[in-house]
Amino acid sequence: MSDEPTSSFYRDNAATYAARDRMLPVRRLDAFLSKLRPGAAILELGCGAGQDSAYMLSKGFDVTPTDGSTELASEAETLLDRPVEIMRFDELDADEAFDGVWAEASLLHVPRAQLPDVFARILRALKPGGLIHATFKAGDAEGHDGLGRYYNYLSAELLSDLLSTGGWHGIVISEGDGGGYDGKPTRWLSMRAQK
């Protein structure tokens, strides 16, 4: 699952990436958290520098932060003052352990052909009725950006098909404009689904 140019980018730029001026997705976080019971167990996939995990922890949730980059995990550990598990998405092997999975701008690095397996792993890791939140860069064809990072660039239709054929229900997908680390205007997909 590891794309070497993408891995190299995060390995070589972890400190700069972690220190960037990033607006916390508070509205999406609050919407996600409002659908979980107080203190619920949340798995964050691709926690980056750890800001989203820090927010969820501050709200009293039991958060397990993970990232596939050793260097970014180290940055997150500094912020969170707790261990961050180094784990690629295809290494997720939990069984009904979490009430929610938060994957803000992380699953967008999974090759399209491997998304069904990753979504199946997430489905298995969730307790019955558990929720997933994820965001993706919208597009028609997978490829690399100007910084060398791989993106699966999904359409809302393809994402909906992947989820509905994968056993998810209560699927909600919205689209909106925003930006990214590269400073370029970006069309984003935001999705939520239930086990």
C-alpha positions in Angstrom: 0.0 0.0 0.0 2.9 2.4 0.6 3.7 4.8 -2.3 7.3 5.7 -2.0 7.1 9.3 -3.3 4.2 9.9 -0.8 6.1 8.2 2.0 9.2 10.2 1.2 7.3 13.5 1.2 6.0 12.9 4.8 9.3 11.5 6.0 11.3 14.5 4.7 8.8 17.2 5.5 7.3 16.0 8.8 8.3 18.9 10.9 7.3 21.5 8.4 4.0 19.7 7.7 3.2 19.4 11.4 4.0 23.1 12.0 1.9 24.4 9.1 -1.0 26.9 9.8 -3.9 24.4 9.6 -7.5 25.3 10.3 -9.0 22.6 12.5 -12.1 21.1 10.9 -14.2 21.9 14.0 -17.6 21.8 12.2 -16.9 18.3 10.9 -15.4 17.1 14.2 -18.3 18.4 16.2 -20.8 16.8 13.8 -19.0 13.5 14.0 -18.6 13.5 17.8 -22.3 14.5 18.3 -23.3 11.1 16.9 -21.2 9.2 19.4 -21.8 8.5 23.1 -19.7 10.4 25.6 -16.3 8.9 26.0 -16.7 6.7 22.9 -13.6 4.8 21.5 -12.4 6.5 18.3 -9.6 5.3 16.0 -7.9 8.1 14.1 -6.4 6.9 10.8 -3.6 9.2 9.6 -3.5 11.5 12.5 -0.7 13.6 11.0 0.6 16.1 13.6 -2.2 15.1 16.0 -4.4 18.2 16.1 -7.7 16.4 15.5 -6.9 13.8 18.1 -6.0 16.5 20.6 -9.4 18.1 20.0 -11.3 14.8 20.4 -9.3 14.0 23.6 -10.2 17.5 25.0 -13.9 16.6 24.5 -13.5 13.5 26.7 -13.3 10.8 24.0 -11.1 7.7 24.1 -8.9 8.3 21.0 -6.3 5.9 19.5 -4.2 8.0 17.1 -2.3 6.2 14.3 -0.2 7.3 11.3 1.8 5.4 8.7 4.7 7.8 8.9 7.2 7.3 11.8 8.2 10.9 11.6 4.6 12.3 11.7 3.8 9.9 14.5 6.7 11.4 16.4 5.4 14.9 15.8 1.9 13.9 17.0 3.4 12.3 20.2 5.0 15.6 21.0 1.7 17.4 20.8 -0.4 14.7 22.4 2.0 13.6 25.1 0.9 10.0 24.4 2.0 7.2 22.1 0.9 7.2 18.5 0.8 3.8 16.8 2.7 3.6 13.5 0.3 1.7 11.3 -0.6 1.6 7.6 -4.2 1.3 6.6 -3.7 -2.2 5.3 -2.4 -3.3 8.7 -5.6 -2.5 10.6 -6.7 -5.8 12.2 -9.1 -4.8 14.9 -12.4 -6.6 15.5 -15.4 -4.5 16.8 -13.1 -2.3 18.9 -14.2 1.2 18.1 -17.3 3.3 18.1 -16.0 5.6 15.4 -13.2 6.0 12.9 -11.9 9.5 12.0 -9.9 9.7 8.7 -9.6 13.3 7.8 -7.6 13.7 4.6 -5.8 10.3 5.0 -7.6 7.6 3.1 -7.2 9.8 0.0 -3.7 8.2 -0.3 -5.0 4.6 -0.6 -4.8 3.3 -4.2 -8.2 2.9 -5.7 -7.8 -0.8 -6.2 -7.1 -1.2 -2.4 -9.9 0.9 -1.1 -12.4 -2.0 -0.8 -10.0 -3.9 1.4 -9.3 -0.9 3.6 -13.0 -0.1 3.9 -13.7 -3.7 4.9 -10.9 -3.5 7.6 -12.5 -0.4 9.0 -16.0 -2.0 8.9 -14.6 -4.9 10.9 -12.9 -2.6 13.4 -16.1 -0.8 14.2 -18.6 -1.9 16.7 -22.2 -2.5 15.4 -23.6 0.9 14.6 -20.2 2.5 14.5 -19.5 5.5 12.3 -16.7 6.5 9.9 -15.8 10.0 8.7 -13.4 10.5 5.9 -12.5 13.3 3.4 -11.1 12.9 -0.1 -9.9 15.2 -2.9 -12.4 15.0 -5.7 -11.5 14.0 -9.2 -11.8 11.6 -12.0 -8.4 9.9 -12.2 -5.9 8.8 -9.6 -2.4 10.3 -9.7 0.3 12.4 -7.9 0.2 16.1 -7.0 3.0 18.6 -7.7 4.7 17.6 -4.4 4.8 13.9 -5.4 2.0 12.7 -3.2 -0.4 10.0 -4.5 -4.1 10.7 -4.4 -7.0 8.5 -5.4 -9.1 11.5 -6.6 -12.6 10.0 -6.3 -15.9 11.2 -7.6 -18.9 11.2 -5.2 -20.5 8.5 -7.4 -17.5 6.2 -7.1 -17.2 6.7 -3.4 -20.9 6.0 -2.9 -20.6 2.8 -5.0 -17.6 1.7 -3.0 -19.4 2.2 0.3 -22.8 0.8 -0.6 -21.3 -2.4 -2.1 -19.0 -2.7 0.9 -21.8 -3.2 3.5 -22.1 0.4 4.8 -25.4 2.2 5.2 -26.5 5.7 6.2 -24.1 7.0 3.7 -23.9 10.8 3.5 -21.5 12.5 1.0 -21.1 16.2 0.6 -18.9 18.3 -1.6 -17.2 21.7 -1.0 -14.3 23.9 -2.0 -11.2 24.3 0.1 -7.5 24.2 0.0 -4.6 21.9 0.9 -1.0 21.9 2.0 0.1 22.8 -1.6 -1.9 26.0 -1.4 -4.0 25.1 -4.5 -7.8 25.3 -4.6 -9.3 21.9 -4.0 -12.7 20.3 -4.4 -13.3 18.0 -1.4 -15.6 15.1 -0.7 -16.7 14.6 2.9 -18.4 11.3 3.8 -20.0 9.6 6.8 -21.3 6.1 6.9 -22.5 3.6 9.5 -21.8 -0.1 10.1 
